[in-house]
């Protein structure tokens, strides 16, 4: 709010700006991103978070460039119309916050180090460390009769993020007033997203077992014989119905993931493109007006649907769907890369 006020930019664009950074390319497209949306397909397609990296980077560029251009276009129009930040007397934010003293903030190198560590270590663990481990024991009933291909990607994310957290604490140890309390607060803060994802997966399992859902699933699967396009349609529709990217994708993959994997393998299609398309599709119609993430974002920004939803929809639905189409077309022309 402070930055937009000082820049004399419309406050109604704040939710869309946040959505562009958190609901789009960082969530579904960038290879290696530890977002849950990029991890859910791993056990279904036996891939990792770096699936189809070239296509993922292209999708990320489409979302970032188009989304940024759209927000700048809207800001210019507002400036020409003399709109400015607007009168928001009800704002719960300090009008003149005290700036941080010189030298108080960590350096850029320290700030970026944990983020880079997550990406680099995730890659190393996914491609080299985990595959080299002796994991034959996973085939035993005690461990769910699974394989390292199904769980290795999740292991890599967990180890990379754990090490990054430890390094972060080590680099900024003197800045913590109470390390134990900070770690405790972080652990407690993680409970809500963990329970949300867990409940969505369980909810998906129940929905997928209903006879009525089977009718919807079978109808959606008759729309096309192409497993890539079919998967994109199913995930998009279910993400839109549930208003959740992770919930919609969980339901879709539980219902049709194995079927589309078999169809893709029979057609010589790489499972990596199924992973990337499923992830991209989850970040399209999930931001319909009833989406919990949208409602929460608007509440935090003290805006409403009438003021800000149109721009959220453009950057978080239209451009991600465009990126998904671009990826599908490029894969059809050049294959998975």
N, C-alpha and C positions, 0 to 999 in steps of 0.2 A: 504493500500500500504506500509506504514511504517513497519508494522509487518511482512509482507511477505518479504520485502527487508532485514530486519534484520535477519529473519530466513532463508534467501537464498532459498526461495520457489518460484516456477514459478508464475509469475503474472497472467498467463492465468487461474490459478485455483481459483482466487479471485471470479469471478462471480458464479462459482458453489458452493463455500463455502457460499456465501451470499444466494444463492438459496436454499441450504439445510436448512438453518436456517429460511427462510421466506416463501418458496413456498411449504413446505412439511408438516411435522408432526405438526408444530405450527399452520398451516393454516387450516388443515382439520381433524386431528386425535385426538388431545388431548381434552378430555372432558372438557367443560367449557371455551374453548378458545373463546374470543370475536371477532374473525375474521368474516368478513361478510359472508364468505363461510359457516360458522357454524351456521349462523343466518337465511339465506335465506330459508332453509327447514321448519322452525318453523311453519309459518302459514299454510303450505300445509299439514303437518303431525301431527300438534298439539303436538309437542314435545318441548324440550328445548335444550340448548347447551350441556347438559350432556347426551344426548341420547346414548345408548349402550356404557357406559363408559369402561367396560372391553375390548370389542373389539376395542374401540378407542385407548386404551393404548397399546394393542398389535400391532395395525397398526403403532402407533407412534414409538414403539421400532424397528419394521422392517425397517421403513424409516431411523431412526436415526442411527442404527447400520450399516445397509448396506451402507448408504450414507457416513458415517464417514470412514468406512473401505475402500470404493472405493477411496475417496480423499487421504487417507493416502497411499494407494497402488500407486496411480498416483504420489504422491509426492516422494515416495521412488524410483520409476522408473526414475523420472526426476533427482533426486540426484545422482543416480548411473550413469546416462548418462552425468553428469556434467553440467546440464542445468542451474541451479541457477535461480536467479530472472529474469535475462535477461536485455538487454539494452533498456531502454525506455526513451530516451532523451526528448521526447515530454510531459512527465508527468507534470501535473499541480498540483504539491504537493511540499511542502517544503522538501528539502533534509535532513535538521537537525532541525525538529520542537523543540521548546522550551518545555521541560517537565513541567508538572504542579507542582507548589511548594508543598512541604510536607504539608499535612493537608488541602489542597485546595479541594480535592475531598470528596464527602460525604462518610460515612461509608457504608459497605455492607448492614447492617440492614436497613438503610435509603433508599438505592438504591432498595432493593428488596421488601420493604414494599408495595408500590403501586401495584406491580404486584400480590403479594399474596392477597391483598385486593380485586382486581378484581375477582380472582378465588373464594375466600371464600364468598364474598358478592353475587356474581352471583349465587352460589349454594344455599345460604340461601334464597335469594329472589325467586329463581325459585321453590324451593321445599317447602318453608314454608310461606314466607311473602305474595307473590302475590296470591297464592291459597286461603289464608285466607281472602283476601279482598272482600268486597261487590261489585261485578262487574256486577250485573244484568242489569245495565244501558247500557252496551255494546250491548245488543240485540236491542236497539232502533234504528230506521232508522238514527237518528242524528249521531250515532257513527258507522254507517256502518253495523249494524246487525251482529256483530262479537261476538266472545266469548273470555274469558280470556285464554282459551287453545291456541287460535290462536295468541295472542299478548303478553301473559305473559312472554315468553322467551325473546322477544325484550325489554320489560320493565325492566326485570332483568339486562340485559346487560347495558342498559343506566344508571340505578341507580347505579350499581356497579362501572362503569367507572367514573361517576360524583363524587361519594364520594372519589374514589381513587385519582382523580385529585385535589380535595380540600385538602385531606390529604398531597399529594405531595407538594402543595404550602405551606401548613402550616409547614411541616418539613424542608423545604428549603427556608423559607421566606427571610432570611438574605443573601442568595446567589443570589437573583434576583436583578439586577440593576434597573429594572422597571417592576413590576408585571403586571401592566395594559398592557404594550407594549408586554410582553411575551404572555399573554392570547390573546391579539389581533392577534399577529402573528400566534398563534396556531389555532385560529378560522379561519383566512384567509387561513391557510394551509389546513384546513379540507374541504374547498370548492371544491377542485379538486376531491378528492375521492368521496365526496357526489354526485357531478354532474356526475361523471363517472358511479357510481352504478345506479343512477337514470336514466341516459340515456340508460344504458344497459337493465334495466328492461323495459323501454318504447320500446326500440328497439325489445326486446324479444316479447312484446305483439303484435307489428306490424307483426313480422315474423311469429308468431304462428297463425295469422289470415289469412295468405296467403294460397291459394288452393294448390300451389306447395309444401308448407311445410307439409300440411296434408298428401300428398302422401309419403313424406319421413318419416314422423312420423309413418304412418300405416305400411310402409315396415319394419322399425326398430322394431316395436312391434310384427311383425310376426316371428322374429328370435328366440324367446323363449317364453314359457308359464310361466316361472318363473319370478314373478314381481321384485325380487331383481336383478337378472341378467339383465332383460330387462331394468330396470331403470339405472343400471350401464352402459349399452351400449349406451343408448340414451344420458345420460349426458356427457359421454366421447366424443361421436361423435360431439355433439353440442359445447362442450368446445373447441374441436380441430378446428372446423370450424370457430368459432368466435375468437379464440385465447385468450379467457378470461374465467377464472374459474367461476366468478360470473355471467357474461353474459350468458355463455353456460348453467349453471344450472338454471338461471332464465327462459330462453326460454324453457328448458326441463320440468321444474316443472309446468309452466303455461300450457304446452301442454299435459302432461301425468301424472302430479302429482296426480290428483284426481282419474284417472283411475287405476293407480298402487296402490293407497291407498285402493281402493275398492277391487281390486284383492287380496291384501295382507290380508285384514280383512276377506274376504271370505275363505282364506286358513289358517286362524289362525296365520298369521305372524305379529309380533309386528311392529308398525310404527317406533319404535326406530331404527330398522335395516335399514329401508328405509332412514331415516334421515342420518345415518352414512355412508351408501353406496353412497348416492347421494353426500354427502360432499367429500368423498374420491375420487369419480369418477371425480368430478370437478377439482381436482388437478392432473390429469394424462396428457391427451393430450393437456391441455391448454398451455403448453410450447413449442408448435411447433414453427418453426423458425419465423413465422409471428406474434407471440404473442407480444403485446405491452409491457408487463412486461419484457420479454426477451430483446427486443430491448432497452428499457430504462435502464435495468441493464447493458447491454454491453456498452452503451454510457457512463454511470456514471463511469464504471471501465476502460474506454478507451481501450476496447478490441473489437474484431469483432467476427462474427459467426465462421469463420475458425479457430480462435485461441481457443475459449472457449466453443462453443456450445455443443460439444460432451459430455463434463463432466456435463454441465447443464442438458442435456437430460437424462443422466444416473441417476443423483440424484433426478431430479424433475419429471421424467416421468416413467422410468423403475421401480425404487424401489417403488414409490407410487402405480403404477399399481399392482406390486407384493403384496404390503400390502393389497390392495383392494381385490385381489383374496384370500389371506389368511383369511381375515375377512369373506368373503362369504362362504368359505369352513368350517371355524370354526362355523359359524352360522348354517350351514346345519347339522353339527355334534352334536353341543351342545346347539343350540338355542341362543337367544339374551341374553347377559350378560354385 
